[in-house]
Amino acid sequence: MGDEPPPEQIYEALERLPPNVVGEIIDGELHVNPRPGTLHGRAAIRLGQQLAPFDPELGAEGPGGWVILPKPELHLGGNVLVPDLAGWRRERMPEIPDVVGVELAPDWLCEVLSPSTEALDRSRKMTHYAREGVNHLWLVDPRIQLLEIYRREGERWQRLGAYTDDATVHAEPFEAQKLNLGSLWQR
């Protein structure tokens, strides 16, 4: 145990990473992955576009009530995590803080799965997100065209559903608006 570098050194190593990778600190360990591929990026941006009516500052009219950020650096419970999308209810985050690392756990987040990140996203990161109080989690897999919806119950996740192909869904916590999954997979 005494061989591990102090947290400050690990974070300094994270800050020195080149821009072509994504770094996260999970349980005191630096994880470095390549930047996401094109299908990953396309699914994330298309999902963000469909959720824009929930964040009026993104320029679309709709239900509102949310702040949605792409790729935020989250500082939660000593970990540095970078989901693809995260959202906070406006009453919990009335103003976006001007910080590198957001310390307020999101109400919802989305991980777009890649071959290099799927195991970590489905295991350790999901565990930390539940422990830190994230209430809703979506996993998007553009390779097999799948959206999984989870709701936190205590420190565990309950899977509410899985949707594929070009399904139209009303998914928690954004059930007020239908999502067209087919647009996430378009090439």
C-alpha positions, 0 to 999 in steps of 0.5 A, a space after each residue: 500500500 505504501 508504494 502508491 503515489 499521493 493523490 496530488 501526483 496522480 492528478 498532476 499526471 492526469 493534467 499532463 496527458 496529451 489531448 488525444 487521450 481521456 484520463 480518469 482517476 478511479 480508486 487512486 489509479 490513473 486510467 488512460 484511454 484513447 479518444 472515442 471513435 467516430 460512432 461513439 462521438 456521433 451517438 453522444 452528440 446526437 443524444 445531446 441534441 435530442 436532450 436540448 429541449 431540457 436545457 433551454 440554454 442549448 437553444 431548443 424550446 421544451 420542458 427545460 429544468 436541466 443543465 446538460 454538459 458534454 464530457 464534464 470532469 467530475 470530482 466525486 468521492 476522491 475519483 475523477 470521472 468523465 462521462 460522455 454527458 451529464 445533467 443536473 436538475 436546475 434547482 440543484 445547479 442554478 448556475 454552472 460553476 466556473 471550475 475544472 472539476 464539478 464536485 456536485 454529483 449529476 442527477 443523470 449521466 450517460 456513458 457511451 460504450 467503447 471497446 476500450 472503456 466498456 468493462 470499466 464503465 459497467 463495473 467500477 464507474 457504475 458503482 461509484 456513480 451509485 455511491 455518489 448519488 447519481 439517480 439515473 444512468 444511461 449506457 449507449 452502445 453504438 456498435 450494437 445499437 443499444 440504449 440501457 436505462 438505469 435508476 439508482 435504488 440505494 447504492 445499486 442500479 435497477 435496469 428499467 429497460 433496454 432499447 435497440 435499433 430505431 425504437 422511439 422511447 420515453 426514458 427516465 428522467 427525460 420521459 417528457 420527450 420522445 427519443 428517436 434512437 435511430 438518429 444515434 446510429 446514423 452513419 
